[in-house]
Amino acid sequence: MVTEIDRDELKQKLDHSKKLVLVDALSEEEFRKLHLPGAINIPADQVRRLAADSVPNKDVEVIVYCAGPQCHASDKAANEFNAMGYSHVRLYVGGKHDWIKAHLPVVRQGDQRAVA
């Protein structure tokens, strides 16, 4: 089952080093341009091919996001993770749009550290 997570809960988890895998479900190009700190890139159409190597523990909390509410890549990716037997899949519907709107740090292309 896929459940939603909001920005505040996600930020709290990231700030307190909770054990999770944060997945950006957009293309590699979009990921390189801008992503949330600590995220890995597994494009929605490649979850079946990449998940086992990138996220070998199916019991870890997997939080998936994409550009925002109008983007459905995260829905697709979250459902794929769920179908593959991952037991704790969360969906950050607000995505990059919501995160940036709140002036939270992001990683931009060519910058290895998070910037606001």
BALOBA-1460 file (C-alpha; in Angstrom, 3 decimals):
// residues 116
<rec num="1" residu="m" x="0.000" y="0.000" z="0.000"/>
<rec num="2" residu="v" x="1.242" y="3.478" z="-0.874"/>
<rec num="3" residu="t" x="0.604" y="6.263" z="1.646"/>
<rec num="4" residu="e" x="1.218" y="9.985" z="1.311"/>
<rec num="5" residu="i" x="3.728" y="12.063" z="3.219"/>
<rec num="6" residu="d" x="3.639" y="15.844" z="3.515"/>
<rec num="7" residu="r" x="6.515" y="18.309" z="3.357"/>
<rec num="8" residu="d" x="6.781" y="18.820" z="7.121"/>
<rec num="9" residu="e" x="6.986" y="15.112" z="7.896"/>
<rec num="10" residu="l" x="9.519" y="14.553" z="5.108"/>
<rec num="11" residu="k" x="11.674" y="17.452" z="6.306"/>
<rec num="12" residu="q" x="11.585" y="16.122" z="9.850"/>
<rec num="13" residu="k" x="12.664" y="12.669" z="8.670"/>
<rec num="14" residu="l" x="15.501" y="14.120" z="6.588"/>
<rec num="15" residu="d" x="16.631" y="16.411" z="9.427"/>
<rec num="16" residu="h" x="16.741" y="13.564" z="11.923"/>
<rec num="17" residu="s" x="18.447" y="10.989" z="9.704"/>
<rec num="18" residu="k" x="15.575" y="8.555" z="9.758"/>
<rec num="19" residu="k" x="16.332" y="5.406" z="7.788"/>
<rec num="20" residu="l" x="14.739" y="5.969" z="4.394"/>
<rec num="21" residu="v" x="15.436" y="6.097" z="0.692"/>
<rec num="22" residu="l" x="14.302" y="9.276" z="-1.058"/>
<rec num="23" residu="v" x="13.622" y="8.681" z="-4.753"/>
<rec num="24" residu="d" x="13.288" y="11.323" z="-7.467"/>
<rec num="25" residu="a" x="11.109" y="9.685" z="-10.132"/>
<rec num="26" residu="l" x="11.920" y="12.145" z="-12.922"/>
<rec num="27" residu="s" x="14.393" y="11.704" z="-15.779"/>
<rec num="28" residu="e" x="18.126" y="11.710" z="-15.126"/>
<rec num="29" residu="e" x="18.352" y="15.114" z="-16.820"/>
<rec num="30" residu="e" x="15.692" y="16.627" z="-14.550"/>
<rec num="31" residu="f" x="17.321" y="15.041" z="-11.513"/>
<rec num="32" residu="r" x="20.710" y="16.544" z="-12.384"/>
<rec num="33" residu="k" x="19.162" y="20.007" z="-12.787"/>
<rec num="34" residu="l" x="17.618" y="20.011" z="-9.331"/>
<rec num="35" residu="h" x="16.726" y="17.473" z="-6.653"/>
<rec num="36" residu="l" x="16.054" y="17.227" z="-2.946"/>
<rec num="37" residu="p" x="19.090" y="16.640" z="-0.710"/>
<rec num="38" residu="g" x="19.882" y="12.959" z="-0.262"/>
<rec num="39" residu="a" x="17.674" y="11.800" z="-3.132"/>
<rec num="40" residu="i" x="18.619" y="9.100" z="-5.592"/>
<rec num="41" residu="n" x="17.301" y="9.015" z="-9.137"/>
<rec num="42" residu="i" x="15.112" y="6.163" z="-10.331"/>
<rec num="43" residu="p" x="12.971" y="7.376" z="-13.245"/>
<rec num="44" residu="a" x="9.410" y="6.064" z="-13.079"/>
<rec num="45" residu="d" x="9.809" y="4.023" z="-16.258"/>
<rec num="46" residu="q" x="12.951" y="2.320" z="-14.894"/>
<rec num="47" residu="v" x="11.841" y="1.246" z="-11.414"/>
<rec num="48" residu="r" x="11.572" y="-2.450" z="-12.334"/>
<rec num="49" residu="r" x="15.076" y="-2.393" z="-13.819"/>
<rec num="50" residu="l" x="16.867" y="-0.303" z="-11.177"/>
<rec num="51" residu="a" x="15.086" y="-0.828" z="-7.854"/>
<rec num="52" residu="a" x="16.713" y="-4.107" z="-6.809"/>
<rec num="53" residu="d" x="20.230" y="-2.674" z="-7.117"/>
<rec num="54" residu="s" x="19.444" y="0.821" z="-5.824"/>
<rec num="55" residu="v" x="17.098" y="-0.203" z="-2.997"/>
<rec num="56" residu="p" x="17.885" y="-3.835" z="-2.103"/>
<rec num="57" residu="n" x="16.053" y="-3.769" z="1.259"/>
<rec num="58" residu="k" x="12.339" y="-4.109" z="0.566"/>
<rec num="59" residu="d" x="11.488" y="-3.227" z="4.181"/>
<rec num="60" residu="v" x="13.116" y="0.232" z="4.138"/>
<rec num="61" residu="e" x="10.879" y="3.288" z="3.894"/>
<rec num="62" residu="v" x="10.888" y="4.462" z="0.270"/>
<rec num="63" residu="i" x="9.662" y="8.015" z="-0.295"/>
<rec num="64" residu="v" x="9.019" y="8.927" z="-3.927"/>
<rec num="65" residu="y" x="8.521" y="12.405" z="-5.394"/>
<rec num="66" residu="c" x="8.531" y="14.174" z="-8.755"/>
<rec num="67" residu="a" x="7.864" y="17.738" z="-9.936"/>
<rec num="68" residu="g" x="4.576" y="18.306" z="-8.107"/>
<rec num="69" residu="p" x="0.868" y="17.508" z="-7.981"/>
<rec num="70" residu="q" x="0.400" y="17.818" z="-11.758"/>
<rec num="71" residu="c" x="3.199" y="15.313" z="-12.420"/>
<rec num="72" residu="h" x="2.336" y="11.623" z="-12.172"/>
<rec num="73" residu="a" x="5.806" y="10.087" z="-12.393"/>
<rec num="74" residu="s" x="5.923" y="9.630" z="-8.621"/>
<rec num="75" residu="d" x="2.519" y="7.879" z="-8.617"/>
<rec num="76" residu="k" x="3.740" y="5.451" z="-11.249"/>
<rec num="77" residu="a" x="7.057" y="4.829" z="-9.477"/>
<rec num="78" residu="a" x="5.439" y="4.384" z="-6.055"/>
<rec num="79" residu="n" x="2.969" y="1.866" z="-7.468"/>
<rec num="80" residu="e" x="5.818" y="-0.042" z="-9.139"/>
<rec num="81" residu="f" x="7.765" y="-0.221" z="-5.864"/>
<rec num="82" residu="n" x="4.619" y="-1.427" z="-4.135"/>
<rec num="83" residu="a" x="3.935" y="-4.069" z="-6.811"/>
<rec num="84" residu="m" x="7.540" y="-5.302" z="-6.434"/>
<rec num="85" residu="g" x="6.959" y="-6.030" z="-2.752"/>
<rec num="86" residu="y" x="8.389" y="-2.954" z="-1.069"/>
<rec num="87" residu="s" x="6.459" y="-2.781" z="2.188"/>
<rec num="88" residu="h" x="6.736" y="0.884" z="3.199"/>
<rec num="89" residu="v" x="6.237" y="3.133" z="0.154"/>
<rec num="90" residu="r" x="5.325" y="6.790" z="0.663"/>
<rec num="91" residu="l" x="4.392" y="9.420" z="-1.893"/>
<rec num="92" residu="y" x="5.370" y="13.083" z="-1.523"/>
<rec num="93" residu="v" x="2.694" y="14.542" z="-3.784"/>
<rec num="94" residu="g" x="3.884" y="18.153" z="-3.412"/>
<rec num="95" residu="g" x="7.252" y="17.228" z="-4.902"/>
<rec num="96" residu="k" x="9.891" y="19.715" z="-5.979"/>
<rec num="97" residu="h" x="7.339" y="22.492" z="-6.467"/>
<rec num="98" residu="d" x="6.120" y="22.312" z="-2.855"/>
<rec num="99" residu="w" x="9.662" y="21.930" z="-1.461"/>
<rec num="100" residu="i" x="11.004" y="24.957" z="-3.366"/>
<rec num="101" residu="k" x="7.927" y="27.045" z="-2.531"/>
<rec num="102" residu="a" x="8.790" y="26.519" z="1.153"/>
<rec num="103" residu="h" x="12.354" y="27.766" z="0.478"/>
<rec num="104" residu="l" x="13.880" y="24.475" z="1.565"/>
<rec num="105" residu="p" x="17.339" y="23.434" z="0.356"/>
<rec num="106" residu="v" x="17.849" y="21.702" z="-2.975"/>
<rec num="107" residu="v" x="20.828" y="20.389" z="-4.897"/>
<rec num="108" residu="r" x="21.331" y="22.125" z="-8.236"/>
<rec num="109" residu="q" x="23.329" y="20.909" z="-11.227"/>
<rec num="110" residu="g" x="27.046" y="21.342" z="-10.692"/>
<rec num="111" residu="d" x="26.592" y="22.017" z="-6.979"/>
<rec num="112" residu="q" x="27.272" y="19.084" z="-4.674"/>
<rec num="113" residu="r" x="25.863" y="20.801" z="-1.599"/>
<rec num="114" residu="a" x="22.303" y="21.762" z="-0.821"/>
<rec num="115" residu="v" x="21.398" y="25.399" z="-1.408"/>
<rec num="116" residu="a" x="18.256" y="27.333" z="-0.581"/>
